[in-house]
């Protein structure tokens, strides 16, 4: 029903709408849902080019089972019986690695908190308490992560819960592959504008061909990962 959880039938209609080239707004209108609901659903399940109804339904069921099993405490659960100092040392190393490779420090801390938690999910309030920052800081970091398919958000009554899905790296990698395709298309157009017989046009054409091949290889690698690891987890 409108406003409730998406059903398998809803997801089938979303997939059909994407295949038909409909906008998110039009898909939402036909489903009687908000555009933000459809946008989040597509973003967390492969994006506009990788969305598959059956896979999205399976991932949603998996997340629901995980939340039922997961503790709700607002502190990290990853340590178990391990030495707390050793775990903390790894957390700091994990964050430092992400910062070194391009993430903003707070964004890295938020992602690490989610990724290293036992359930792979925390509410906004739990993140605030655990990281000792403001709700606005958490919102800024999670928005950045969500836009890149690295986390998903879901409203629970009056709370917002953020989670890292089992296929986070597949979605992040395919998002990068789509970015390569956009770069390739734009630089190819630029080569035509300047002419491939000019230094600028030749540079743009070479860039386009490189990015096209790179994007293709990235897409193939992501699909290989999904077939080898993600789909295997269903059996």
Beta strands, then each sheet from edge to edge (+ up, - down):
strand 1: 121-123
strand 2: 152-156
strand 3: 159-163
sheet 1: 1+ 3- 2+
end
